[in-house]
């Protein structure tokens, strides 16, 4: 149709056209392709087939819109088309094509014919569309490359904490690679039932699983550390971990590996540099992490390979620290906390997913693994990088006495202190970070281009 904008992006993928098409047919494909800075909720995602449909809920500021697209022209190993039948755009027809480039490689071509919604000028949306598709192509290539390098055969993997920030990203990352993921849940929806407070877990449903990933636990930064909240933080981690480890240890067919989330809080707070050989430090966080990791011992004693993923601050536009500070910084009222000199060890969410994949794959990997980027920063360094990415000033410092008054012990350990942690084991294993630089990681999560 004359005058209808057409967007085209083409890039190479490190797999065959058949493998690239197959990736798009698996559960979680759409979730992996949604940029983290976009407010998109997948309401319905039927298996890819002629006439099947996808339903999304899109957020625009305080408003929401429903998007319904039908799949058509589905040719296995070759391509398919999504056409909007209800939604904000006046027209949206998106053709996905997978073109062989030789043995083990192909080209992905996305061709979209679209007309803007609400009478908006096309140039206002063209840049946003280009950023979204650039992200999609990069993440798809990285996911395919990482899973191909891992060479992990299809597994049955059970996961606790599947609805949290990490779990909700890990599940589609695994299912698009062909793994079956069983959620371990306390209530609501399908899954393996458990209740850590009551000490119950459906052991029979876990018998024969290949691997378990343990992510469940009370949010450490979810509120002021009252005595009751401290107890809840400790008990949620220790009780659940102990129950899971003892149950797995007693199975007739235990999993080959248990990968458990942990934290760099293990090393305590302070300016000293730490790696996996550094002993545990002092403070509430260090006490929590020690007890958390100690609860894994029954699984180790039963001969299960156990990996403790000690994560730094996880950077994601969808949750955690970055999501909390994004709006104040975007409004120009962000700034350093306290002196700004406190160390900050961080990791991009996609890199953390790759660490979990490595832990599932490498049969020689056991014990602690520091899941952090190669170069820690400081609170002031993080502030400056985020300000550059968002192109905003960062001059509103949050004084130390205010942090201590409002947040108490939590503010002292989480905001005014920190850890400078090195990923020595990942470095020795030749781990390849997707976003080793802080500004690069922030730009990828926020869909922005850092200022030169």
N, C-alpha and C positions, 0 to 999 in steps of 0.2 A: 504494500500500500504506500503510495507516494506520501512523503512527509513524515512517516513513522520512523522514529529513531531506531537504529539497529546497533546493538553492542556486541562486539566479538572479542573473545580472549582465547588464546591458544597457547598451550605449554606442553612440554614433554613430561611423561610419567615413567618411572623406573620399573614398569611391569607391562605385561601384554595387554592388548585391548580387552581380551576376555576377562583377565583378572581385574582390570579397572572397572569394567561393567559389573562384575560380581560384587565388588566392594559396595557399589551403589544400591544393590538389591538387599543388603543385610540390615538388620535392625541397628539403629543408631547413626546411619549415614547422614541423615538430614541434620541431626543434632551436632555432628562433627563439622558440618559445613556452615553452620550459622556463626557469623563473626561474634566474638564475645561482647563487643560494644553495642550490639543490637539487642533490643528487647523483643525477643521472639520466643513464644511458647508453642511447642508442637502438641496439638490437641489430638491429632489423628494422623497416623502414617501407615497406611495399608501396604502390604508387600508390593513391590514394583511389578505391575502387570498392566496389560491393556485395559483401560477404563478404571483402574484403581485411583484413589484420590488421597490428597494430603490436605489437612486442615491446620492452619496456623492462627495464632493470636498475636498481632503485631502491636507494639506500644509506640506511641508518638507523644512524648510529653505526658500530659494528663489523659490523653485519649487512647483508645484501642480500636483496632479494626480486625475483622475476621477475613482470612484469606483462604479460599478453596481453589485447589488446582487439580486438574485431571491429568493422568498419564496417558499418552497415546503414542502411536508410531514406535512401539517397543520392539526392538530387534535385539535379542540376546547377543552379547559380545560386540554390538555395533553402536547402539544408542537408543535414546528415547526423548520424548518431548513432554514438557509440563506446560499446560495452558490454564491461565487463571479463568475460572468461571464465576467467581464472586470475590470481590476484594477492592482495595483502594485504587489500583491502577485502572485506567480506561482500557488498557490492553497490555497483556504480558504473555508472550509465547516464547518459551525457553527451550531450545534444542540442545541436547547433550550428544556429542559425537565422539567416539573412541576410534582413532585411526592408527592402524599398525605402522610402526616406523622401523620394524626389523625384529629380530628375535629378542624377546624380553623387554621391549619398550613400545610405547605408543604415544600418540598425541591426544590430549583432551581439548576439544573445541566447544566452547560455550557460545551460542549465538542467540541473542535475545532481541526480539522486536517488541517495543514497549511504547506506551503513551503515558505521560505523567498523570497523577491523580490531582483532584481538587483544583484543576486549572493552574497548577504550578508550572513554571517554565522548565523545560527539559534540562538546561544547563545546571539548574539548582540540584538536580538529582543525578546527573551524569557522573560527577566526581564520586558521589557516595556509592553508586553502582560499581564503578571501577575499583574502589577500595575494597568493597565486599568481595568481588570476584578475584582480585589479587590475593586476598586472604584465603579464599577457598582453594585456589590452585596451589598455593604454598603449603597449606596444612595438609591437603590431600597427598601431595608429593612426599612430604615429610613422614606422614603416617605410613604410606606404602613402603617407603624406603626403610623405615625403622622396623616394621614388621617383617619385611623380606630379609633384612640383615639378622634379625633375631632367629628366624627359622623355627619358631615355636609351633609344633603341630597343634591342630585343633584340640583345645583343652576344655574340661568342665571346671569352672572356677567359681567358688562361692565368695561373696563379698558382704561384709558388714558395713554399715554407714554409707549405704549406696545412695542416699538422697542428699548427702552433704556436698560441699563445694568440690571436694576431690572425687568422691564417689560418683556424682552425677556426670563428671567428665570421664572418669575411668571406664564406666560401663560401655558407653558407645565406642570408646577407643578400642576396647577388647572385642565387642560383638562385631564390629566392622571387619575385624581380622579373622572372623570365622569361629571365635570361641563361644561356648555356651556359658552364660553367666547366671548363676542362681543367687538371688538376693536373700540375705539373712535378715529378717525383719521382726520387729516387735509386734506390729499390728498394721492392718491395712494392706490390701493388695496381695498378689501371689508371692510366694517365697517360702523359705525355710524359717520356721518359727523359733524365736528365742525370747527369753525374759531374764536378763542378767540380774535384776533385782531379786527375782524369785529363784534364781539358780537353775532355770530350765532351758534346754536346747534340744531340738529334735535331732538326736544323733543319727538315727537311721537314714535321714535325708542327706546327711553329710558323708555317709559311708561310700567310698569309691570316688570321691571328687579328686581331681588331679592337684588342685591348689586352692588355697584360701588367702584372701586379702582382707586384713582387719583394719578398718578405718573408724569404727564407732568410738564415740567419746564426747563428753560434755564440752561445749565451747569454752575454752579458757578465757577468751576475751569478751564473753557475753555479758558481763556485769561486774560490779564491785565485789571484791573478794571478802564477803562476810564469812564468818565461821561455817554457816550452813552451806554456802556456795563452795567453799574449799572442800568440804566433805563430799559434796556432790561431784566435784571435779575428780577427786581421787577415786571415789567408789565407782564412778562410771567407767573409768579406765581399768582399774585393777580388777573389779568383779567381772566385768565382761571379758577381759583378756584371760583371766584365770579360768573362767568357765569354758571359754573356747579352747584354750590350750589343753586342759584336762580332758575335754570331750574328744578332741582330735587324737590325743595320745591313746585313748581307749578304744578307738575304732578298729574293727577287723581289717579294714583296708584304709589306712590313714592317708592323707594327702602327702605328696612328695615334698611340698614346700608350704610354709606359712609366712606370708609377707605382712608385717605389722607396721602401721604408721607409728612414728615416734617423733621426737622434736629435738632441735639443737639446744633447747632449754636444759638438756641433760648436763651441759658443761657449765651451768651457772651463768652469772652475769659478770661482766667486767671487760677490760680492754685486751686481755690476753688472747692470743690466737690459739685455736684448738683444732685438732683433727681427730680421727677415730681412735688414736692411741692416747688421747688426753683423758685423765680420770674425771669423774663427775664432780661438779662444783657444789656450791651451797645455794640456799634459797628455796622457796616453795616450789618453783618450777622444776628445779633439779630433783627435789624429793619426789614430785609427782612422776617424772619421767623414769627415775630409777625404779620406783615401785611398779610402774607400767611395764617396763622391760623385764623386770624380775618375774612378773606373772607369766611370761612366755616359757619359763624353764621346763614345765612338764612336757611340752611339745618337743623341746630339744632333747630331753632325757629319753624320749620315746624314739629318737632317731629321725625325727622330722627336721629337714633343713629349715632354719628360721632366719629371716632377714629383718633387721630393724632399720627402717627407713627414717633417719633423723632429718626431718625437713626443716628448712628455714622458713621465713615469711613467704607464703605462696602468693604470687602476683596474678590476680585475675580480676577482670572488670566485673565479674558476676558475684563477687563476694570477698570476704576477708578485708585486710587493711586497705587495699587499693580502692575497692568499691566504697569504703567508708569515707576516704579522704578526697575522692574524685570531685564531688560537688563543691565542697568548700574551695578547693584549688581552682576549679573551673570558674567559680565566682570571684576569684581574685583575693580570697581571704585565707588562703593557706599559708603555712610557714613552718619553720623548724619547731621541734618540741624541746623545751629546756635548753641545754647548751647546744644541742645538735651534734655533739661529738660522739654520742653513744653509737657503737658499731651496729650494723644491720646486715645480717646474712639472709639472702633472699634466693628464690628460684621461680622461674616462670612455670605456670601450671603445666604446659605441654612438656616441658623438660622433666617435671616431676612424674608425669605419666610414663615417660621413657625410662625413668629410674625404676618404677614398678615393673615395667616390662623386662628390664634387665634382671631384676631380682627373681622374676618368674622363670627366666630363661637360663641363666648362668648356673650350672650345677655346682660350681665351686664357690659360689658367693654365699656367705653366711655371716651372721653377726651384724654389727652396726655399719651403716653406709650413710655418710653425710650427703643429703640431697640439697645442695646449695650451688649457686653459680660460682665460677672460679674466683671472682674478685668480690669480697664483701665491701660494703660501702658504709657510710654513716647516715644518721638521720638527716643531717644537713645535705649530704650528697644526694640522698633520695629526693629531698625537697627540691633541690636545684634541678635535678633531672626531670621530675614530674612537671615543674614549672616550664621548662623548655619545651617538653612535648605538648603541653596544653597551651603554650604561648601566653602564659599569664604570669603576673608577679607573684612572689611568695615572700611577703614581708611581715606577715602577722604571726609573730612568734608566740607560742603558748608557754608562759612562764612555768618554771619548775614548781613553785609553790602552789600554783593553780592545779597542776596535775596531781600533786600529792593531796591537796584538799579534796578534789572531786573524786579521784579514783583510788586513793589509799595505796595499799600494797600492790594492787594490780597495776596502777600507774607507775609505781617505782620499778617493778620488774619488767613490765611489757613496754613501757613508753620511755622511761628515763635510763634504762640499762639496756644491755644487748649482748650479743655474742659475735665475735669475729671468727668464723668457722671456715675451714678449708676442706674441699672434697677430695681428700688424698686418695681414697680407694677408687672413686670414679675416674680420677685423672690417670691412675696407674692402669686402669682397665681400658683406657682409650675412649672413654665416653664422649659422645659428640653432642654438645649442647646446641639446641636450636636458637636460643637467645642468651649468649654468654655475657652480653653487655646490658647494663641496666636500662639505658635510654632506648635501646632496641627492643627490650622486653616490654617496656611501658608503651611504646608506639604500637607494637603488635596488638596489645590488649585493648588499647583505646582507639585504634583505627586512625592514628594521627601520624604525621611526619615530623620528626624532631627538627627544631630550628637549627640551622647551621651557624 
